[in-house]
Amino acid sequence: MSSPKIEPGASRHPFPAPDPSLRRDADVVVVGGGHAGVEAALAAARLGADVRLVSFDLEKVGEMSCNPAIGGLGKGQIVREIDALGGAMGRVADATGIQFRMLNTAKGAAVQAPRCQSDRHRYRAEATRWVQEAAGVELVEGAVTGLILEEAGGVLGVRGVRLEGGAELRAHATILTTGTFLRAIMHTGEATASGGRVGERSADGLSGDVERLGLRLGRLKTGTPPRIDRRSVDFGVMEAQPGDPQPRPFSFLTNAAGFPALPQVDCHITFTNDQTHRIIAENVHRAPMYSGAISGVGPRYCPSVEDKVMRFPDRERHQVFVEPEGLDTNVLYINGVSTSLPAEIQEAFLRTVPGLERAEFLRHGYAVEYDFVQPSQLSDSLQLQEVPGLFLAGQINGTSGYEEAAGQGLIAGANAALWIQDRAPFVLHRHEAYLGVMVDDLVITNPKEPYRMFSSRAEYRLLLRHDNADRRLVARAAEVGLVDRGRADQVRAKEATIESAIRALRGARDKENRPWLEVLRRPGETFDSVSGAAGITELVELPAECREAVQIDVKYEGYIARQADDVARMERQESTEIPRDLDYSVLEGLANEAREKLMDLRPRTLGAAGRIEGVRPPDVALIGIHVARMRAAAR
């Protein structure tokens, strides 16, 4: 397969391909078996790499460490993009989901997103099966204690990992997907323990080697709520939350005839109250975030219950979602009350919540504080800019969430394999995918809190809908080998069907002789509402997904065209590269804040510079003028 052409201004790997004659045990070593590690291993293997996936415990590959759910606002779009790129998450979720819902259906197509409640144990088993059965992937159980650091050409790089007991795994590329395990400490009140997840160890040695490479680390915090025995809960006083009566799968490849694969269940919602808040407020000094025991910053958009109570004292109540963890377990996940308060305080405040008065605790909530690598040190292929052979994906990059981790894993795994093969990197841009938005956001900033994807982060979100992920990305994936040509042919046929249908509709009229397209663009009108219109009878037989695409493409035609024009303007800035050694200190007219941010983050293009917080349009214009002068002088 020939390498994709690299256009002017396109991304390049930060280092030449490794010497193929170097001794190795595998092409790629993936450290960590979570969602990022699974997708990294599978993506690299799909591109022909020989992969070793190393995990503390092979029984925990694909483990859902926190919420037993996949998708959500912004996140559901990522899952569908992973599926369009050949990844596993969507199909694993479809096979193991016990409730499916489409969120934001009362709003526009740009912000609708799929979500499912998962059977935690079945999800883990299915993800493990995918890795076990993948050609080119071998699972290795063990603790990674450090990196193999070797110098070549005056540059210190990574050549694999060291395992506990002294064994080594040598590889051309190493992908760290260590989640919350880097130098991790768990907190419940005043009690602390080493570990990134209850019952599991911390990866302490890796942080030291990462620092020896000269990489800048930070400290973040995440948390998890208590788990309750369902037999101790009174669901009668709670509000039931059923799934959709006609659920839709995540994967474009899931057979609708056999979906959903498992029985569907309800979730429930209840609320905190004044008594709950009083107990929390009276004991908040014992929460490690408030006592000073934790220095890392937690996620703003998924705060602990003590944060909610203290930051919003005027709120009379907060939502508590009671979610089953599976069909064959009595464990309930109490979403909305993530906490690190002492165990006895957790029991006291949760038993003030309606329906949970007699709650029996199976596990108390806790917080985890862990190291992460400042992601501005990454290239947009997720290889370190200054460290050959080292790729990062997931929470080690300062993100939160299974979906964000899995998406980064796929990008890192694909690019590790492409780098080894001396092929162009696989980089998605902001107008192509939510994955492109996320990676771009990461490499032009240093998060002060865990990064979480929202649809509001995507300025071209009308182009990046969940329903068109295959139309956007399957062809791109086929170009590099992440999916086969057969799947690309299927999407081309689908696109031809949609275009043919829209052409037919342009001359059709409804029963009242109104142009059909004009009718469809009105609020509340759908394809079904005018299905008997003259000239479109044959379109009733269109597959459901094609009918949806026709309806959306027509209804939002003007807005889509406007966003396409915006993309064209943006691409002109994205094609203007900024020399890596540009001396911002000599540029007169730059605001001080902009100068500091630019010197620290070193954006690759004018477009990236304009997205840095504190860099104004006049600053970008000034840089553009300077770059043009430099090029003219060079000529």
C-alpha positions as CSV (number, residue, x, y, z in Angstrom):
1,M,0.0,0.0,0.0
2,S,1.5,3.4,-1.0
3,S,1.9,6.0,1.6
4,P,-0.7,8.9,1.6
5,K,0.8,12.1,0.1
6,I,1.8,14.7,2.6
7,E,0.5,18.0,1.4
8,P,2.3,21.3,2.2
9,G,1.5,22.2,5.8
10,A,0.4,18.6,6.6
11,S,1.5,16.8,9.7
12,R,4.8,14.9,9.9
13,H,6.2,12.5,12.4
14,P,8.6,14.3,14.7
15,F,11.4,11.7,14.0
16,P,12.6,9.6,11.2
17,A,11.3,6.0,11.2
18,P,13.3,3.6,13.5
19,D,16.1,1.4,12.1
20,P,14.3,-1.8,11.2
21,S,17.5,-3.8,12.0
22,L,17.3,-2.9,15.7
23,R,16.7,-5.9,18.0
24,R,13.2,-6.0,19.3
25,D,10.6,-8.4,20.8
26,A,7.7,-6.6,19.1
27,D,7.0,-3.7,16.9
28,V,4.8,-2.0,19.5
29,V,4.4,-2.3,23.2
30,V,1.2,-1.0,24.8
31,V,1.4,-0.4,28.5
32,G,-2.1,-0.6,30.1
33,G,-5.2,-2.6,29.3
34,G,-7.9,0.0,29.7
35,H,-10.0,1.5,26.9
36,A,-7.0,3.4,25.5
37,G,-4.8,0.4,25.6
38,V,-7.4,-1.9,23.9
39,E,-7.9,0.5,21.0
40,A,-4.2,1.2,20.7
41,A,-3.3,-2.5,20.4
42,L,-6.1,-3.2,18.0
43,A,-5.3,-0.2,15.7
44,A,-1.6,-1.0,15.5
45,A,-2.3,-4.6,14.8
46,R,-4.8,-3.7,12.0
47,L,-1.9,-1.9,10.3
48,G,0.3,-4.9,10.5
49,A,2.3,-4.3,13.6
50,D,3.3,-7.1,16.0
51,V,1.9,-5.9,19.3
52,R,2.4,-6.7,23.0
53,L,-0.2,-5.4,25.4
54,V,1.1,-5.4,29.0
55,S,-1.3,-5.1,32.0
56,F,-1.1,-5.6,35.7
57,D,-4.0,-8.1,35.6
58,L,-5.3,-9.7,32.4
59,E,-8.6,-10.2,34.1
60,K,-9.1,-6.5,34.1
61,V,-8.6,-5.7,30.4
62,G,-11.3,-3.4,29.2
63,E,-12.4,-2.8,32.8
64,M,-15.0,0.0,33.4
65,S,-13.2,1.6,36.3
66,C,-16.0,4.1,37.1
67,N,-19.4,4.6,35.5
68,P,-20.8,1.5,33.7
69,A,-21.9,3.5,30.7
70,I,-20.6,4.4,27.2
71,G,-21.4,7.6,25.2
72,G,-23.2,10.8,26.1
73,L,-23.0,14.4,24.9
74,G,-19.9,14.8,22.8
75,K,-18.7,11.3,23.8
76,G,-21.3,9.4,21.8
77,Q,-20.0,11.1,18.7
78,I,-16.5,9.9,19.6
79,V,-17.7,6.3,19.9
80,R,-19.3,6.4,16.5
81,E,-16.0,7.9,15.1
82,I,-14.0,5.1,16.7
83,D,-16.4,2.6,15.0
84,A,-16.0,4.3,11.6
85,L,-12.2,4.0,12.0
86,G,-12.5,0.3,12.6
87,G,-12.3,0.4,16.5
88,A,-14.0,-1.9,18.9
89,M,-15.8,0.3,21.5
90,G,-19.0,0.7,19.6
91,R,-19.5,-2.9,18.9
92,V,-18.5,-3.9,22.4
93,A,-21.1,-1.5,23.8
94,D,-23.8,-2.8,21.4
95,A,-23.1,-6.4,22.5
96,T,-23.2,-5.6,26.2
97,G,-25.6,-2.6,26.6
98,I,-28.6,-3.0,28.9
99,Q,-30.2,0.4,28.2
100,F,-29.8,2.6,25.1
101,R,-30.9,6.2,24.8
102,M,-30.5,9.0,22.3
103,L,-29.8,12.2,24.2
104,N,-31.0,15.7,23.2
105,T,-33.6,14.5,20.8
106,A,-35.6,17.7,21.4
107,K,-32.7,19.7,20.1
108,G,-31.0,20.0,16.7
109,A,-29.1,17.1,15.0
110,A,-25.7,18.7,15.8
111,V,-26.0,18.0,19.5
112,Q,-27.8,14.7,19.6
113,A,-25.8,11.8,21.0
114,P,-26.2,8.1,21.8
115,R,-25.6,6.7,25.3
116,C,-25.9,3.2,26.7
117,Q,-25.9,1.7,30.2
118,S,-23.5,-1.3,30.1
119,D,-23.3,-4.6,31.8
120,R,-19.9,-4.0,33.4
121,H,-18.8,-7.6,33.5
122,R,-20.0,-8.5,30.0
123,Y,-18.3,-5.3,28.6
124,R,-14.9,-6.3,30.1
125,A,-15.3,-9.9,28.8
126,E,-16.2,-8.8,25.3
127,A,-13.3,-6.2,25.2
128,T,-10.9,-8.9,26.3
129,R,-12.2,-11.3,23.7
130,W,-11.5,-8.7,21.0
131,V,-7.9,-8.3,22.1
132,Q,-7.4,-12.1,22.5
133,E,-8.7,-12.9,19.1
134,A,-6.9,-10.0,17.3
135,A,-4.2,-11.2,14.9
136,G,-0.9,-9.7,15.8
137,V,-1.7,-9.0,19.5
138,E,-0.2,-10.9,22.4
139,L,-1.2,-10.2,26.0
140,V,1.4,-10.0,28.7
141,E,0.6,-10.0,32.4
142,G,3.1,-8.0,34.5
143,A,4.0,-4.8,36.1
144,V,6.0,-2.3,34.0
145,T,8.6,-0.8,36.3
146,G,10.4,1.5,33.9
147,L,11.3,2.4,30.3
148,I,14.3,1.2,28.3
149,L,16.0,4.5,27.5
150,E,18.7,4.6,24.9
151,E,20.5,7.3,23.0
152,A,20.7,7.4,19.2
153,G,22.0,10.3,17.2
154,G,22.4,12.4,20.3
155,V,18.7,12.0,21.2
156,L,17.4,10.0,24.2
157,G,14.6,7.8,23.1
158,V,12.5,4.9,24.3
159,R,13.2,1.3,23.1
160,G,10.7,-0.6,25.2
161,V,9.9,-1.4,28.8
162,R,11.3,-3.1,31.8
163,L,9.1,-5.6,33.7
164,E,9.1,-6.5,37.4
165,G,11.6,-9.3,37.9
166,G,14.1,-7.9,35.4
167,A,12.6,-9.0,32.1
168,E,12.6,-6.6,29.2
169,L,10.3,-6.1,26.2
170,R,12.1,-4.3,23.4
171,A,10.1,-2.5,20.7
172,H,10.4,0.2,18.1
173,A,7.4,2.1,19.7
174,T,6.0,2.2,23.2
175,I,2.5,3.5,24.0
176,L,1.8,4.5,27.6
177,T,-1.9,4.2,28.4
178,T,-1.5,4.1,32.2
179,G,-4.8,5.8,33.1
180,T,-4.9,6.9,36.7
181,F,-2.0,4.6,37.8
182,L,1.0,6.9,37.5
183,R,2.3,7.5,41.1
184,A,-1.4,7.1,42.2
185,I,-2.8,7.6,45.7
186,M,-6.4,6.7,46.7
187,H,-8.1,8.9,49.3
188,T,-11.1,8.1,51.5
189,G,-11.3,10.8,54.2
190,E,-8.0,10.8,56.1
191,A,-7.2,7.2,54.9
192,T,-4.9,6.9,51.9
193,A,-3.5,3.9,50.0
194,S,-1.2,3.5,47.0
195,G,-3.1,2.5,43.8
196,G,-4.9,3.7,40.8
197,R,-8.0,1.7,41.3
198,V,-9.4,-0.2,44.4
199,G,-7.5,-3.4,44.9
200,E,-4.8,-2.5,42.3
201,R,-1.3,-1.1,42.5
202,S,0.3,2.1,41.5
203,A,2.8,2.4,38.6
204,D,5.5,4.4,40.5
205,G,8.7,3.6,38.5
206,L,7.3,5.0,35.2
207,S,6.9,8.5,36.5
208,G,10.6,8.7,37.4
209,D,11.7,7.6,33.9
210,V,9.3,10.0,32.3
211,E,10.8,12.8,34.3
212,R,14.3,11.6,33.3
213,L,13.3,12.2,29.7
214,G,12.8,15.9,30.6
215,L,9.0,15.8,30.3
216,R,6.8,18.1,32.4
217,L,4.4,16.3,34.6
218,G,1.3,17.6,36.4
219,R,-1.1,16.2,39.0
220,L,-4.8,15.6,38.6
221,K,-7.6,14.1,40.6
222,T,-10.6,12.0,39.8
223,G,-13.2,10.2,41.9
224,T,-15.8,7.6,42.1
225,P,-19.1,7.2,44.0
226,P,-20.3,4.5,46.4
227,R,-21.8,1.2,45.2
228,I,-25.0,0.0,46.8
229,D,-26.8,-3.3,47.1
230,R,-30.0,-3.1,45.0
231,R,-31.9,-5.2,47.5
232,S,-31.6,-2.4,50.0
233,V,-33.1,0.3,47.7
234,D,-36.7,1.5,47.6
235,F,-37.3,2.2,43.8
236,G,-40.9,3.0,44.5
237,V,-40.1,6.5,45.6
238,M,-37.8,7.2,42.7
239,E,-38.5,8.3,39.1
240,A,-37.9,5.5,36.6
241,Q,-35.7,6.3,33.5
242,P,-36.4,3.8,30.8
243,G,-34.4,3.5,27.6
244,D,-35.6,4.3,24.1
245,P,-38.5,2.0,22.9
246,Q,-36.6,1.6,19.6
247,P,-33.0,1.8,20.6
248,R,-30.2,2.5,18.1
249,P,-26.8,0.8,18.1
250,F,-23.5,2.7,18.3
251,S,-21.8,0.7,15.5
252,F,-22.7,1.1,11.9
253,L,-22.0,-2.6,11.5
254,T,-24.3,-3.9,14.2
255,N,-27.2,-6.0,12.7
256,A,-30.4,-4.2,13.7
257,A,-32.3,-7.5,13.5
258,G,-30.5,-8.9,16.6
259,F,-30.3,-5.6,18.5
260,P,-30.3,-5.1,21.4
261,A,-28.6,-8.3,22.3
262,L,-29.5,-8.2,26.0
263,P,-32.6,-7.6,28.1
264,Q,-33.1,-3.9,28.7
265,V,-33.5,-2.3,32.2
266,D,-34.5,1.0,33.8
267,C,-32.3,3.4,35.6
268,H,-33.8,5.6,38.3
269,I,-33.4,9.1,39.6
270,T,-33.7,10.6,43.0
271,F,-32.4,13.8,44.7
272,T,-30.3,15.1,47.6
273,N,-32.0,17.4,50.2
274,D,-31.2,19.9,52.9
275,Q,-30.3,17.2,55.4
276,T,-27.9,15.7,52.9
277,H,-26.2,19.0,52.3
278,R,-26.0,19.8,56.0
279,I,-24.1,16.5,56.8
280,I,-21.7,17.1,53.9
281,A,-21.0,20.8,54.8
282,E,-20.4,19.9,58.5
283,N,-17.8,17.3,57.5
284,V,-16.3,18.9,54.4
285,H,-13.0,19.6,56.3
286,R,-12.5,15.9,56.3
287,A,-12.6,15.6,52.5
288,P,-9.0,15.5,51.2
289,M,-9.6,18.2,48.6
290,Y,-10.6,20.6,51.3
291,S,-8.1,19.4,54.0
292,G,-5.2,20.0,51.6
293,A,-4.3,16.3,51.3
294,I,-4.9,16.4,47.5
295,S,-3.0,18.9,45.4
296,G,-4.4,17.8,42.0
297,V,-7.4,19.4,40.4
298,G,-10.6,17.5,39.8
299,P,-12.9,17.6,36.8
300,R,-15.1,20.8,36.8
301,Y,-17.9,19.1,34.8
302,C,-18.1,16.0,37.0
303,P,-17.6,17.4,40.5
304,S,-17.7,15.5,43.7
305,V,-20.9,15.9,45.8
306,E,-19.0,17.9,48.4
307,D,-17.9,20.3,45.6
308,K,-21.6,20.7,44.5
309,V,-22.7,21.4,48.0
310,M,-20.0,24.0,48.7
311,R,-19.9,25.7,45.3
312,F,-23.7,25.9,44.9
313,P,-25.1,26.6,48.4
314,D,-28.3,28.0,47.0
315,R,-29.2,24.7,45.3
316,E,-32.0,22.9,47.2
317,R,-31.2,19.5,45.7
318,H,-28.9,17.7,43.3
319,Q,-29.7,14.8,41.1
320,V,-28.7,11.2,42.1
321,F,-28.8,8.6,39.3
322,V,-29.2,5.0,40.5
323,E,-27.8,2.8,37.7
324,P,-27.4,-1.0,37.6
325,E,-24.0,-2.4,36.9
326,G,-25.3,-5.5,35.1
327,L,-27.9,-8.1,34.7
328,D,-26.3,-10.7,37.0
329,T,-25.3,-8.5,39.9
330,N,-27.0,-6.6,42.7
331,V,-24.4,-3.8,42.5
332,L,-25.8,-0.3,41.8
333,Y,-23.6,2.6,40.7
334,I,-24.8,5.8,42.5
335,N,-24.0,8.4,39.8
336,G,-23.9,12.1,40.9
337,V,-22.4,11.6,44.4
338,S,-18.7,11.0,43.6
339,T,-17.0,11.6,47.0
340,S,-13.9,11.1,49.0
341,L,-15.4,11.8,52.4
342,P,-14.8,9.3,55.2
343,A,-16.8,6.1,54.9
344,E,-19.0,6.8,57.9
345,I,-19.9,10.2,56.5
346,Q,-20.8,8.7,53.1
347,E,-23.1,6.3,54.8
348,A,-24.8,9.1,56.8
349,F,-25.4,11.5,54.0
350,L,-26.5,9.0,51.4
351,R,-29.1,7.5,53.7
352,T,-30.9,10.8,53.8
353,V,-31.7,10.5,50.1
354,P,-35.2,9.2,49.2
355,G,-35.1,5.5,48.4
356,L,-31.6,5.1,49.9
357,E,-32.6,5.3,53.6
358,R,-31.6,1.7,54.2
359,A,-28.7,1.5,51.7
360,E,-26.2,-1.2,52.2
361,F,-22.8,-0.2,51.0
362,L,-20.8,-2.6,48.9
363,R,-18.0,-0.1,48.3
364,H,-17.4,3.4,49.5
365,G,-16.5,6.2,47.1
366,Y,-12.9,7.4,46.9
367,A,-10.7,9.9,45.1
368,V,-7.5,9.1,43.1
369,E,-4.7,11.6,42.6
370,Y,-2.2,10.7,39.8
371,D,0.5,12.1,37.5
372,F,-0.1,13.1,33.9
373,V,2.1,14.4,31.2
374,Q,1.5,18.0,30.0
375,P,0.1,17.2,26.5
376,S,1.5,20.3,24.8
377,Q,4.7,18.2,24.6
378,L,2.9,15.8,22.1
379,S,2.8,16.1,18.3
380,D,-0.6,15.7,16.7
381,S,0.3,12.0,16.0
382,L,0.5,11.6,19.9
383,Q,4.2,10.8,19.7
384,L,6.3,13.0,22.0
385,Q,7.9,15.9,20.1
386,E,11.3,15.4,21.8
387,V,11.3,11.7,22.6
388,P,11.5,9.2,19.7
389,G,9.6,6.0,20.2
390,L,7.2,7.2,22.9
391,F,3.4,7.7,22.4
392,L,0.8,8.6,25.0
393,A,-2.9,8.0,25.1
394,G,-5.7,8.5,27.6
395,Q,-5.7,10.0,31.1
396,I,-1.9,10.3,31.0
397,N,-2.6,13.2,28.6
398,G,-4.8,14.9,31.1
399,T,-8.2,13.7,29.8
400,S,-11.1,12.0,31.5
401,G,-13.6,9.5,30.2
402,Y,-13.5,6.1,28.5
403,E,-14.5,7.5,25.1
404,E,-11.7,10.2,25.1
405,A,-9.2,7.5,26.1
406,A,-10.3,5.0,23.5
407,G,-10.2,7.6,20.7
408,Q,-6.6,8.7,21.7
409,G,-5.6,5.0,21.9
410,L,-6.8,4.4,18.3
411,I,-4.9,7.5,17.1
412,A,-1.7,6.6,19.0
413,G,-1.8,2.9,18.0
414,A,-2.3,3.7,14.3
415,N,0.5,6.3,14.3
416,A,2.9,4.1,16.1
417,A,2.5,1.5,13.4
418,L,2.7,4.1,10.6
419,W,5.8,5.6,12.1
420,I,7.6,2.3,12.1
421,Q,6.6,1.7,8.5
422,D,7.9,5.1,7.5
423,R,4.4,6.2,6.4
424,A,2.6,9.5,6.8
425,P,0.9,10.0,10.2
426,F,-2.9,9.6,10.5
427,V,-4.1,13.0,11.8
428,L,-7.7,14.1,11.9
429,H,-8.4,17.9,11.8
430,R,-11.0,19.9,13.7
431,H,-13.5,19.9,10.8
432,E,-13.2,16.2,10.2
433,A,-13.9,14.7,13.7
434,Y,-14.4,15.2,17.4
435,L,-11.2,13.2,17.7
436,G,-9.4,15.9,15.7
437,V,-10.9,18.5,18.0
438,M,-9.7,16.7,21.1
439,V,-6.1,16.0,19.9
440,D,-5.8,19.6,18.7
441,D,-7.1,21.0,22.0
442,L,-4.6,18.8,23.9
443,V,-1.5,19.8,21.9
444,I,-2.1,23.5,22.2
445,T,-2.8,23.7,25.9
446,N,-1.7,22.3,29.3
447,P,-4.9,21.3,31.1
448,K,-5.4,22.7,34.6
449,E,-8.2,20.1,35.1
450,P,-9.2,16.8,33.4
451,Y,-10.2,17.4,29.8
452,R,-13.7,16.2,28.9
453,M,-15.3,16.3,25.4
454,F,-18.4,18.4,24.9
455,S,-20.2,19.2,21.6
456,S,-19.6,22.9,22.4
457,R,-15.8,22.4,21.9
458,A,-16.4,21.6,18.2
459,E,-16.9,24.8,16.2
460,Y,-18.0,22.7,13.2
461,R,-20.3,20.4,15.1
462,L,-23.1,20.5,12.5
463,L,-20.6,18.8,10.2
464,L,-19.5,16.3,13.0
465,R,-22.8,14.7,13.8
466,H,-23.1,11.2,15.2
467,D,-25.2,10.0,12.3
468,N,-22.6,10.8,9.6
469,A,-19.4,9.5,11.3
470,D,-19.1,6.7,8.7
471,R,-19.6,9.1,5.8
472,R,-16.9,11.4,7.2
473,L,-14.3,8.9,8.3
474,V,-14.5,5.4,6.7
475,A,-12.8,6.5,3.5
476,R,-10.0,8.2,5.5
477,A,-9.6,5.0,7.5
478,A,-9.5,2.8,4.4
479,E,-6.7,5.0,2.9
480,V,-4.3,3.9,5.6
481,G,-5.7,0.4,6.2
482,L,-7.6,0.8,9.5
483,V,-10.7,-0.6,7.7
484,D,-10.9,-2.8,4.6
485,R,-11.9,-1.6,1.1
486,G,-15.2,-3.5,1.4
487,R,-16.4,-1.3,4.1
488,A,-15.4,1.8,2.2
489,D,-17.4,0.5,-0.8
490,Q,-20.4,0.1,1.4
491,V,-20.2,3.7,2.5
492,R,-19.7,4.9,-1.0
493,A,-22.9,3.1,-2.0
494,K,-24.7,4.6,0.9
495,E,-23.6,8.1,-0.1
496,A,-24.7,7.5,-3.7
497,T,-28.1,6.4,-2.4
498,I,-28.5,9.6,-0.3
499,E,-27.4,11.8,-3.2
500,S,-29.8,10.1,-5.6
501,A,-32.7,10.5,-3.2
502,I,-32.0,14.2,-2.7
503,R,-31.9,14.7,-6.5
504,A,-35.3,13.0,-6.8
505,L,-36.7,15.1,-4.0
506,R,-35.8,18.4,-5.7
507,G,-38.6,18.0,-8.2
508,A,-41.1,16.5,-5.8
509,R,-44.2,18.1,-4.3
510,D,-46.4,17.2,-1.4
511,K,-50.2,16.5,-1.5
512,E,-50.8,20.2,-1.4
513,N,-48.5,20.8,-4.4
514,R,-45.8,22.5,-2.2
515,P,-42.2,21.8,-3.1
516,W,-41.2,18.9,-0.8
517,L,-37.8,20.3,0.2
518,E,-39.4,23.5,1.4
519,V,-41.8,21.6,3.5
520,L,-39.1,19.5,5.0
521,R,-37.1,22.5,6.1
522,R,-40.0,23.7,8.3
523,P,-39.8,23.0,12.0
524,G,-41.5,19.7,13.0
525,E,-41.7,18.3,9.4
526,T,-40.1,15.0,8.7
527,F,-39.7,12.6,5.8
528,D,-42.5,10.5,7.2
529,S,-45.0,13.4,7.4
530,V,-44.9,13.7,3.6
531,S,-44.1,10.2,2.6
532,G,-47.1,10.1,0.2
533,A,-46.0,13.1,-1.7
534,A,-46.0,12.9,-5.5
535,G,-42.8,11.8,-7.0
536,I,-41.2,10.3,-3.9
537,T,-43.1,7.1,-3.3
538,E,-40.0,5.0,-4.2
539,L,-38.0,6.8,-1.4
540,V,-40.2,5.2,1.3
541,E,-38.2,2.0,0.8
542,L,-34.9,3.7,1.6
543,P,-32.9,2.2,4.6
544,A,-33.7,4.0,7.8
545,E,-30.2,5.5,8.2
546,C,-30.3,6.8,4.6
547,R,-33.7,8.4,5.2
548,E,-32.3,10.1,8.3
549,A,-29.3,11.4,6.3
550,V,-31.6,12.7,3.5
551,Q,-33.7,14.5,6.0
552,I,-30.8,16.1,7.9
553,D,-28.9,17.0,4.8
554,V,-31.9,18.8,3.3
555,K,-33.1,20.5,6.5
556,Y,-29.7,21.9,7.4
557,E,-28.5,22.4,3.8
558,G,-27.9,26.2,4.2
559,Y,-26.2,25.9,7.6
560,I,-24.0,23.0,6.4
561,A,-22.9,25.1,3.4
562,R,-22.0,28.0,5.7
563,Q,-19.9,25.8,7.9
564,A,-18.1,24.4,4.8
565,D,-17.2,27.9,3.9
566,D,-15.9,28.5,7.4
567,V,-13.7,25.4,7.1
568,A,-12.3,26.6,3.8
569,R,-11.2,29.9,5.4
570,M,-9.8,28.0,8.4
571,E,-7.7,25.7,6.2
572,R,-5.8,28.6,4.8
573,Q,-4.5,29.4,8.3
574,E,-3.9,25.7,9.0
575,S,-1.7,25.4,5.9
576,T,0.6,28.1,7.2
577,E,3.3,26.4,9.3
578,I,5.2,28.4,12.0
579,P,8.9,27.5,12.2
580,R,9.6,25.6,15.4
581,D,12.5,27.8,16.2
582,L,10.7,31.1,15.7
583,D,11.9,33.6,18.4
584,Y,8.7,35.1,19.7
585,S,10.7,37.3,22.1
586,V,11.8,39.6,19.2
587,L,8.3,40.1,17.8
588,E,7.3,43.6,18.6
589,G,3.6,44.2,19.1
590,L,2.7,40.8,20.7
591,A,0.8,41.0,23.9
592,N,2.8,39.7,26.9
593,E,0.3,36.9,27.6
594,A,0.3,35.8,24.0
595,R,4.2,35.8,23.9
596,E,4.4,33.6,27.0
597,K,1.8,31.1,25.7
598,L,3.4,30.9,22.2
599,M,6.9,30.4,23.6
600,D,5.6,27.6,25.9
601,L,3.2,25.8,23.5
602,R,5.0,26.3,20.2
603,P,1.9,25.9,17.9
604,R,2.6,24.2,14.5
605,T,0.4,26.4,12.4
606,L,-1.3,29.9,12.4
607,G,-4.6,28.2,13.0
608,A,-3.3,26.4,16.1
609,A,-1.9,29.7,17.4
610,G,-5.3,31.4,17.0
611,R,-6.9,28.7,19.2
612,I,-4.5,29.3,22.2
613,E,-6.2,31.1,25.1
614,G,-4.8,34.6,25.3
615,V,-3.7,34.8,21.7
616,R,-5.7,37.5,19.9
617,P,-6.4,37.8,16.1
618,P,-3.9,40.7,15.9
619,D,-1.3,38.5,17.4
620,V,-2.0,35.8,14.8
621,A,-1.8,38.4,12.0
622,L,1.5,39.6,13.3
623,I,2.9,36.1,13.3
624,G,1.6,35.5,9.8
625,I,3.4,38.6,8.5
626,H,6.7,37.6,10.2
627,V,6.5,34.1,8.8
628,A,5.9,35.4,5.3
629,R,8.9,37.7,5.6
630,M,11.1,34.8,6.8
631,R,10.0,32.7,3.8
632,A,10.7,35.6,1.4
633,A,14.1,36.1,2.9
634,A,14.9,32.4,2.6
635,R,13.9,32.5,-1.1
